Amino acid sequence: MAKKFKDLFPDYKAYSNEDYLMNKVTYQLLKELSFKLPKLLAESVYVRKGLNLNGTLRNMCDIVSGYTNNDKTTNWGWDFIIKDFENQMLDFQDLKFHKFMDCVVDLKKFILNPVQEFNDIFEEHDFGYRLTDDLEKPWICVNPNIGMVIHIKEVIATTKEVCKQTADHIKQAKEQLTRATESRARKDAIRDCLSAMEALMKKLTNTKSIDDADRLMRADRETWGPKVIVSEGIKLWKLFHEDYTDIRHGDFNNSEITYEEAIYFVERILSFVKYISTRTVDDKEIELIF
């Protein structure tokens, strides 16, 4: 049995819906799901020979009614059951958000390639979560402002005046994290963060390579601080060039990066980016004062 949404995200009610839908569903999202799911079920008949479409759609409708506290459908005709299914789904606008999330997990079994199909819809509607195949973690949060120590929007704001290229790379990483259920997207998010760090280090030191930038920064403690922090950039750079080569260059050594590992590395890289960009800003402010 899949873990309940409330157990995964006990504080979900406190999340903001400013950038992503985090604790509510819109009419538009529910309308698309109520249209798309029966359509996907009907298309699967070409693979699932002998599938009873009406009976299966009734089962889907009854599962939804169990979460919306409505009566089960009494209809048998396809068009009538679809209407019942739509009405049941639209009731989630006025119900607890976690019920909708648990219902989606229960509907997975009726759809071919459910993770991809559901997540494609969620992405179009700026939904803050993505479905997975993991029963212990059927949902992951793709809102980079939640569950991360580093606030990505804040890092973008901090760096855009210092190095626009860095800010642009971080924006790309933020976009990749919305598809973090995909292995390639997780790796691309890390790659974009590394590119952001590289661009910033070279810009701040007026050098043409990250190795030269690292040497200059480590030699100037007054500007950049202790080596134990300043050397973090080159350590991360070498880590992904030596142990995760496909992330930077797309070679044939397919490394495995879990969602949790990707978030850890993104935060670690952006923490360094934020640190060195803040040192630059602080240094300029000191010059203005004195």
N, C-alpha and C positions, 0 to 999 in steps of 0.2 A: 504494500500500500504506500502511495506517495505521501510524503510529508506535507502537512497542511501549510498553507501560505502564512497564516498568522504565526506559526512556529518558526518560520524562516525570517519573517520581517515583523516582529512584535510591535515595532514603533511606526508602522507604515502610516498610521493616521496623522502623524506629526509631519510627514513629508510635504513639501511644497509642490504644487502642480504648475509652477511658473514655466518651467522649460519642458517638462515631461508629465504625462498623466501618471501620477504616483498613487493616488488613493480614490480615483473616480474613473468612470467610463463614460464616454460621450455617446450621444444618440448616433452620430455618424459611424463610430466604431462598431456599435452593436448592430446597426443596420447592415453594415458590410459583412459582419460575421454571419448574420442570419440569412444573408443572400449567398455568401460564398460557401458555407459549409454544406448545405444540401447539394449545391452544384458539384462540389468536390466528391461528395458521396455518389452522385449519379455517374460521374466520370469514372469512378473506380470499378463500375460494373464490368468494364472491359478486361479488368485484371482479376476481379473476384467473381468468377463464373458462378452463376446460380444465386447470387446475392439477392435477397428479398428487399428491394429498395423501400417499399412502403413500411414494411415491418421494422427495418433498421432505422429509418427516419423517426418512426414512432418511439423507438427506444431512446434515440437522441433527445427527442422532445420530452420524454418522461424523465430523463436524467435532469434536464434543465428545470422542469417543474418541481423536482425534489429540492432544488436550491432556491427557487422563487416562491415556494409555498403555494403553488397553484394546483388545480386539479389536473390529473393526467388527461391527455388528449383522448377524445372518444371517436375521432375521425380515422378513416382508412384511406381516403383518396389522397393522392400525392399533393395536389394543389392545396387541399384543405389542411393537411398536416404541416406543409410549409408555412401557411399562415399562422397556425398555432405556434410553430417553432419561432417565428419572428416575434410574435406577441410575447412569448415567454422570455426571449432574449432581451427585448426592450425593457422588461420589468427590472433588469439589473440597474437601470438608472437610479432607481429609488431604494436599492437594497445595499446591504453591507458589501463593500468592495471585495473582501476576502472570499465571499461566497462565489462571486464571479470567477475569481482566480482558481478556486478549487474545482469549479464546474468545468472550466477549460481543460484542466488536467484529466478529468473524467471523460471528456469528449474526444481526447486524443486517439483512442483506440478505433474510432470509426473512420478516421481519415488516413489515407496513404501519405507518407512523408509529412506527418503532422507538425513536427518542429519547424520545418522550412515554411510550410503553408501558413501556419499561425503567425510566425515571426515576420513574414513578409507583410502581413496585414498590420501587425503591431508597429512595424517600422514606419509605415505610411502615416500612422496616426500619432506619432511621437509618444508612443507608449513606453513607460519607464522600465519595463521588464521584458525578458525573453524566456520562452519556454525551452526546456532541455529534456534530454532522455534519462536524466538521473533521478531516480525515485527519492533519493535522499535530499536532492536539491532540484526540484522540478522547475524552479524559477531562479533566474539571476537578475540582479538590478543592473541596468545599463546606463543609469543616470550617473555621470562622473562626479556629481556633487554630493552623492550619498554613498556612504561606506568607504570613502577615501579621506585620508588626512589632508591631502593636498587638494585645494579647490582649483580646478583647472581654469575656470573663468578668471580667477584672480591672477593666476600665472600668466595668462594671455594678456591681461591688462598691464601687468608689471613689465612684460618684455616687449610689447608692441612698439613702445617709443625708443627702446634701446636697439632692437633688431627685429624688423618686420618679418624677415624670413623665419626667425625662430617662432614668432607668434603664429605665422601661417602653418608651420609644421605641427604646432600644438593643436591648432584647430582641426587639422586632419586627424590627429591622434584621437581627439575627442569624438569625431565622427566614427572612426573605426571602432571605438568602444561601444557604440550603439549596436554593433553586430558581433559582440564578444562571444557569442555562442559558436562562432566559426573560428577554427584554428588560424586560418590565414589573417583574419581581421585582428585577432589578438597579437599576432606577430607584426602586422603592419602598424599597429598602435605603438608598439615598442620601437620599431624602426623609425617612425616619425618623431618620437621623443628623442631618440639618439641623434637624428638629423638636426633637430631643434637645438640640442646641446652643442653639437659640433659647430653649427653656424654661429651660435652665441659666443662660444669660446674664441673662435677665430676673429669675430668682429671686435670683441672687447680687447683683444691683444694685438690686433692688426697683423695677424699671421696668416699663412696659407695652408697650414696643416694643424691638426688637433694635437699632434705630438709637440710641435713648437709652442702652441698655445699653453699646453700643460706645463712645459718647462719654464716659461716666463711667469706663469701664475704661481707656481710653487716657489720660485725664487723671490717673489715680491709679497712677503707676509703682510707688510703694512697695508697693502691694498686688498689682498684676497683672503687673509686670515691664515690659520694653521694648515700645515700640509696634510694632516689627517683628514681634513675636510676637502681641501683643494684637489687632492689626488683622487678623490672619488670619481671625478669625471673620466679620467683616463682608465681607471679600473673597470668601470662599466663599459667603456668603449672596447677594451680588449676582451672582456668577457664575451661580448656578443660577436666579436670577430673570430674568436677562437673556439668557443663552446657551442654557439648557436649561429653557425655561419649562414644558414639559409634565411635568417631574419634580415640580414643586411644585403646579401647577394643573391638569394633565391637559388642556391645550388641544390644538389640532389640529396644532401644530408638532412632528412626531415626530422628536426628536433621536435620534442613535445613540450608545449607550454600550456599549462592549465589556466583557467580563468583567474584563479587566486594568484598564481605565479605572475601572470601578466599584470594584474593590478599592482602587485608588489613592485615589479620592476618599473612600471610607469611612474608610480609614486616616488620611487627612489631616484629616478632620473630627473623628474620634475622638481624634486626637493633641491637637487643640486642646481638646476637651472634657476630656480627662484632665488637661491642663496647668492649666486654670483651676480645675478641681475640686480638684486637688492644692494649688494656691496657697491655696485657702480652708482646707483642712485644716491646712496648714503654719501659716497665720496664727493659727488657733485654738489650735494647740499652743504657739505662741510666747506667746500671751496667758496660757495656763495656767502656763507656766514662770515668766514674769516678773510 
